[in-house]
Amino acid sequence: MSGIKAVTFNSTQDFEEKCDSLHGIYTSSTKIFFISPECLINERILTFLRKTKVCLFCVDEVHCALEWGQFFRPGHYFYLHICSKLNKIYS
């Protein structure tokens, strides 16, 4: 299979699916990480992500946070703060 491997990580996945996603990131076989805001604010996930070499991670529904602010979902409110903690903001 060619291309860049991407995985998702969200609350709808079972334990095994989440482990598979994290394993792909840990082994650097996954380069793009789609993560839900609820999972991104988890301190254990943040600690894990600080130690990885993910080329790009994407938080779903950020467009809604920009429109509705902190009233949409608390996870979106902290998005920029979390990105800065991970040192993964690129301009």
C-alpha positions in Angstrom: 0.0 0.0 0.0 1.4 3.4 -0.9 0.6 6.8 0.7 0.8 8.3 4.1 -0.7 6.3 6.9 -3.3 8.0 9.1 -5.2 6.8 12.1 -8.1 8.1 14.2 -8.4 8.2 18.0 -11.7 8.9 19.6 -14.2 7.8 22.2 -16.2 5.6 19.8 -13.2 3.2 19.5 -12.8 0.2 21.7 -9.6 -0.5 23.7 -8.0 -2.6 21.0 -8.6 0.0 18.3 -7.1 2.7 20.4 -4.1 0.5 21.2 -3.6 -0.1 17.4 -3.7 3.6 16.7 -1.2 4.5 19.4 1.1 1.6 18.3 1.2 3.0 14.8 2.3 6.4 16.2 4.8 4.9 18.6 6.5 2.9 15.9 6.4 5.9 13.5 4.5 3.9 10.9 1.6 6.4 11.2 2.3 10.0 10.2 -1.2 11.7 10.6 -3.2 11.4 13.7 -6.9 12.4 13.7 -7.9 12.9 17.4 -11.1 14.0 19.0 -11.0 17.0 21.4 -12.1 14.9 24.3 -9.1 12.6 23.8 -6.7 15.4 23.2 -7.3 16.9 26.6 -6.4 13.6 28.3 -3.1 14.2 30.1 -1.9 10.6 29.4 -2.5 11.1 25.7 -0.7 14.4 25.8 2.3 12.8 27.6 2.4 10.1 24.9 2.1 12.6 22.1 5.0 14.7 23.5 7.2 11.6 23.0 6.2 10.9 19.4 7.2 12.0 15.9 3.7 12.5 14.4 4.1 14.8 11.4 0.6 16.1 11.7 -2.3 15.7 14.0 -5.8 17.0 13.3 -8.5 17.8 15.8 -12.0 17.2 14.4 -14.6 19.9 14.5 -12.3 22.8 15.2 -14.3 24.9 12.7 -17.2 24.7 15.1 -15.1 26.0 18.0 -14.0 28.9 15.9 -17.7 29.8 15.3 -19.1 29.1 18.7 -16.1 29.4 21.0 -16.0 27.7 24.3 -19.7 27.0 24.2 -19.3 24.3 21.6 -17.1 21.8 23.4 -14.6 22.3 26.2 -12.0 20.3 24.4 -11.9 22.8 21.6 -11.4 25.8 23.9 -8.0 24.5 24.9 -6.8 23.5 21.4 -4.2 26.1 20.9 -2.9 25.8 24.5 -2.6 22.0 24.0 -0.8 22.4 20.6 1.7 24.8 22.3 2.3 22.2 25.0 3.1 19.7 22.4 5.4 22.0 20.5 3.7 21.0 17.3 2.3 24.3 16.0 3.5 25.2 12.5 2.9 28.3 10.6 
